[in-house]
Every structure is written in C-alpha cells, then in structure tokens.
Amino acid sequence: MTAKQIRYGMVGGSLNAFIGEVHRKAIAFDPRAELTAGSFSTMEATNKETAEAYGLDPARVYKDYKDMAKAESAREDGIDFVSICTPNYLHYDIAKAFLQNGIHVVCEKPLCFEVEEALELEQLAAANNLLFGVTYTYTGYTMSKVMKDMIAGGKIGNIVAVNAEYVQDWLIDDLMPGAAADQNLSVWRKDPKYSGIANSVGDIGTHIENYVHYVTGLKIKRLLATTNTYGHALDLNANMIVEYDNGITGAYWTSQIASGHLNGLVVRVFGDKGSLEWQQEQPDYLRFTPKGGATQIISRGTGYIEEAAGAVSRLPAGHPEGLYVAFANIYQNFISALIDVKHGSYGGKADFPTVSDGVSGVRFVHAVVKSAQNNSGWVEL
Ligand SMILES: NC(=O)c1ccc[n+]([C@@H]2O[C@H](COP(=O)([O-])OP(=O)(O)OC[C@H]3O[C@@H](n4cnc5c(N)ncnc54)[C@H](O)[C@@H]3O)[C@@H](O)[C@H]2O)c1
C-alpha cells in the first residue's frame, strides 16, 4: 500500500471525547490524509486505547504533546499537520509548540484566552510559512457557501440588518439552586480555568461572530452586551448588539438555558432587496425572500444553486449531509492548500477559517465580557 500524501496527528480527542472523533471521521472523508500520531489524553490507558483503535504505531503515541511536536518534527515521515481538539486552555501552548517545530496546525475554537496570544500565533504561523486553520464548523456547510455567494452576488441588495442566535438548553439544570454536580464530560466549559473568561459567548457566540463575517464580509467595529451567569462563574446566556464597520447593526443571542433548543444556530441577514435565513438544524436548506415576493426554500444538491458553492455538495438533494460533511469540507480545503504548499504552488487564498478568524473570535469574547462588566457600554474592537 502506498503512503498517503498527508500525515496528521491529533492532540486531545480520546475515544470518550466529543469533537476529536468528529474531526477524525471528517478527515477520513478525504482519501489523501491519514492519522499517524497522537497524544489523545493525559490518561495513559485512554491514550493507548484510542491509538490502538486507529492502529497507530506505539512509537508515535505520546504522553505529552511537547514530545510529540519535537519527535514528529525530527522524523523524515513526520506529520504534516496537527489537529488540536483539547479544552480551550491548552490551545495556545499546543499550537505554539507545533508551530515552533515547523508543523502546520488546525485548532479548535475559541483559539485561545488572550488577544496577545492569538496575535502571537498568527505571527508565528506567518513567519514560518505555516497554514493555520480554525474549525469554525458552520462555514463548511454547502448552504453557508451558497448564502455567502448570494449575498456577494447582490441577491438581497445592500445589507441593512443582521439577527443571529445560537441557543441550547444543555445547562438548564444550572438554574436550580444547589443542582447536583454535573457528570457531563463537557462541564469544563463552565470553569474559567479551562474555558477562559466566557462560557456561552466563547463556546457558541464565537460561531455567530465568525459565521456572520463569513457570509456577509462585515466586520464588527464595536459592540455592547449583557451577560447572565445565574450565580455561576461564567455566562450561560448573553445578548449583544454589534455595529459593523459600515454602520449597520446586528443583534446576537447565545444561551445554554433556552428550554427546548438543542443546537439552534440561526442566522438572518436582511438587505434592501430581500433576506436570507439559515438554520444549522436544517443545514441543507436556505430561506430566501426577495423583497415583496414569496419565500423560497433553496435546497442543497440542486441544479439551480451557485455552481462554485454547490461543488462541495456530496450527496444528491434530499439526502441529509450534516455536521461530519461540514467539517470534512473545511478539512478538504485545508488539505488541498497543504498539498499546494508542499508542491510550492500555494497562492495564499484559503477557503477555510484561518488563525486570523481565530484572532477576531478572541477579540469578540473580550469585548463582550468588558461591555457586560461596564454597564453594557460600547466597546471598540
Ligand atoms: N467546532 C465545533 O463545532 C466544536 C464543537 C465541540 C467542541 N469544540 C471545541 O473543541 C474543543 C474540545 O471540546 P470537546 O467537547 O471535544 O471536549 P472534551 O472534554 O469532550 O474532550 C477533550 C479532550 O482533550 C483531551 N485532553 C485534555 N488535556 C489534554 C492534554 N494535556 N493532552 C492531550 N489530550 C488532552 C481529553 O482527554 C479529551 O480527549 C474545545 O475547545 C471546544 O470549544 C468545537
């Protein structure tokens, strides 16, 4: 069997974790890449068990990500990129270790805790000519790309307002005083030590911030916010008004206590010639309402959607694609760019979220928290 073109390693994402397994499955959609190294957990048995499940060479299973970065960089057949799927507090240190060893990076969001750290990672990647992807998953869906192309193509005219929410209810029991300790593996999100200065705003608010920027091109100039902690250390609910660089405003809402809502990312963009709405729980469809006309439901996999965006569609219309494919589309574009880098033919145009998007996310989180702590005053980004 010939070796694959791209070898990758993973930090975090042991078998019992959430998102690392999604990353591995998404990368496996691409026949050009294979998992060859990892440091999946600090628990030795869990690390070993995950590596064995993927048939890794035991010599390439590391107790510590720092050893992994050094050893992989020294090997002739070392990994081309690392995928970082740990809780937030480790992203900066891990990304830095791999960049310093000349290894390309894909990292989960939010990128890191501090704006200075984010800028340092951006600078390190640029200085070392390394690709750095950040997995803002929802931009990977076909209909997100169709939405972007339709807005750029003038289908809704000039943007006049944005309204977006990302609401869940998995922490609703936190509203009960003295609720029993949560056994859910994801509870680190509520702890500032692991999560950073925000919970819902960092975990799901950053997706809104990135998604709106992706589909509209708008950049936030300033924002004001309120956050609700309900007696906990970090926010479980937040409301934000953002003003973009063209003076238009948008309203964002994040929540983890919105009863009945599971993973409700909804983005509505209004223009002077119509509007577009995308809901991540029905990701293959887009609602388009031309001004004064009937609402149309645009479907993925059809002949009438924009050709370029439609190119990432993998299944015929009516067969739901879903989250794995959204991740796979991001990785497919990252892997294509990486192959171009290896062949010296990379033009620098990345159709995947980059470290610069990660920097914007960290700025956004800090601005929201600062505004909420300052009587909801405007904070410049
Ligand atoms: N893009 C998305 O849509 C999306 C979705 C879910 C989670 N995330 C992000 O992914 C990251 C992980 O979230 P999760 O829900 O998978 O968390 P999780 O708690 O389920 O998994 C964390 C993993 O990191 C491992 N780990 C912790 N410390 C480690 C270390 N020092 N070395 C090696 N491995 C270590 C754990 O063993 C575990 O396997 C977070 O930053 C989160 O914000 C993103």
The ligand as an SDF file (V2000), in Angstrom:
LIG
                    3D

 44 48  0  0  0  0  0  0  0  0999 V2000
  -16.1440   23.4400   16.1300 N   0  0  0  0  0  0  0  0  0  0  0  0
  -17.1320   22.9720   16.8430 C   0  0  0  0  0  0  0  0  0  0  0  0
  -18.2740   22.9570   16.3800 O   0  0  0  0  0  0  0  0  0  0  0  0
  -16.8720   22.4270   18.2080 C   0  0  0  0  0  0  0  0  0  0  0  0
  -17.7700   21.5230   18.8010 C   0  0  0  0  0  0  0  0  0  0  0  0
  -17.4370   20.9970   20.0540 C   0  0  0  0  0  0  0  0  0  0  0  0
  -16.2720   21.3750   20.7030 C   0  0  0  0  0  0  0  0  0  0  0  0
  -15.4450   22.2970   20.1080 N   0  0  0  0  0  0  0  0  0  0  0  0
  -14.1950   22.7150   20.7510 C   0  0  0  0  0  0  0  0  0  0  0  0
  -13.3500   21.5680   20.7970 O   0  0  0  0  0  0  0  0  0  0  0  0
  -12.5350   21.5870   21.9650 C   0  0  0  0  0  0  0  0  0  0  0  0
  -12.7220   20.2660   22.7040 C   0  0  0  0  0  0  0  0  0  0  0  0
  -14.0710   20.1530   23.0950 O   0  0  0  0  0  0  0  0  0  0  0  0
  -14.7390   18.7250   23.4270 P   0  0  0  0  0  0  0  0  0  0  0  0
  -16.1770   18.9800   23.6450 O   0  0  0  0  0  0  0  0  0  0  0  0
  -14.3180   17.7010   22.4370 O   0  0  0  0  0  0  0  0  0  0  0  0
  -14.0440   18.4270   24.8350 O   0  0  0  0  0  0  0  0  0  0  0  0
  -13.9390   17.0140   25.5600 P   0  0  0  0  0  0  0  0  0  0  0  0
  -13.8290   17.3270   27.0060 O   0  0  0  0  0  0  0  0  0  0  0  0
  -15.0070   16.0900   25.0850 O   0  0  0  0  0  0  0  0  0  0  0  0
  -12.5450   16.4310   25.0150 O   0  0  0  0  0  0  0  0  0  0  0  0
  -11.3000   16.9910   25.3710 C   0  0  0  0  0  0  0  0  0  0  0  0
  -10.1910   16.0090   25.0130 C   0  0  0  0  0  0  0  0  0  0  0  0
   -8.9290   16.6060   25.3000 O   0  0  0  0  0  0  0  0  0  0  0  0
   -8.1120   15.6320   25.9710 C   0  0  0  0  0  0  0  0  0  0  0  0
   -7.0600   16.3140   26.7180 N   0  0  0  0  0  0  0  0  0  0  0  0
   -7.1680   17.1720   27.7570 C   0  0  0  0  0  0  0  0  0  0  0  0
   -5.9430   17.5880   28.1560 N   0  0  0  0  0  0  0  0  0  0  0  0
   -5.0350   17.0040   27.3120 C   0  0  0  0  0  0  0  0  0  0  0  0
   -3.6140   17.0530   27.1890 C   0  0  0  0  0  0  0  0  0  0  0  0
   -2.8530   17.7910   28.0160 N   0  0  0  0  0  0  0  0  0  0  0  0
   -3.0200   16.3060   26.2260 N   0  0  0  0  0  0  0  0  0  0  0  0
   -3.7580   15.5410   25.3860 C   0  0  0  0  0  0  0  0  0  0  0  0
   -5.1190   15.4720   25.4410 N   0  0  0  0  0  0  0  0  0  0  0  0
   -5.7370   16.1900   26.3960 C   0  0  0  0  0  0  0  0  0  0  0  0
   -9.0980   14.8500   26.8070 C   0  0  0  0  0  0  0  0  0  0  0  0
   -8.5600   13.5950   27.1750 O   0  0  0  0  0  0  0  0  0  0  0  0
  -10.2400   14.7060   25.8040 C   0  0  0  0  0  0  0  0  0  0  0  0
   -9.9500   13.6300   24.9280 O   0  0  0  0  0  0  0  0  0  0  0  0
  -12.9620   22.8250   22.7470 C   0  0  0  0  0  0  0  0  0  0  0  0
  -12.0770   23.8740   22.5030 O   0  0  0  0  0  0  0  0  0  0  0  0
  -14.3360   23.1730   22.1790 C   0  0  0  0  0  0  0  0  0  0  0  0
  -14.6380   24.5550   22.2400 O   0  0  0  0  0  0  0  0  0  0  0  0
  -15.7370   22.8040   18.8800 C   0  0  0  0  0  0  0  0  0  0  0  0
  1  2  1  0
  2  3  2  0
  2  4  1  0
  4  5  1  0
  4 44  2  0
  5  6  2  0
  6  7  1  0
  7  8  2  0
  8  9  1  0
  8 44  1  0
  9 10  1  0
  9 42  1  0
 10 11  1  0
 11 12  1  0
 11 40  1  0
 12 13  1  0
 13 14  1  0
 14 15  2  0
 14 16  1  0
 14 17  1  0
 17 18  1  0
 18 19  2  0
 18 20  1  0
 18 21  1  0
 21 22  1  0
 22 23  1  0
 23 24  1  0
 23 38  1  0
 24 25  1  0
 25 26  1  0
 25 36  1  0
 26 27  1  0
 26 35  1  0
 27 28  2  0
 28 29  1  0
 29 30  1  0
 29 35  2  0
 30 31  1  0
 30 32  2  0
 32 33  1  0
 33 34  2  0
 34 35  1  0
 36 37  1  0
 36 38  1  0
 38 39  1  0
 40 41  1  0
 40 42  1  0
 42 43  1  0
M  CHG  2   8   1  16  -1
M  END
$$$$
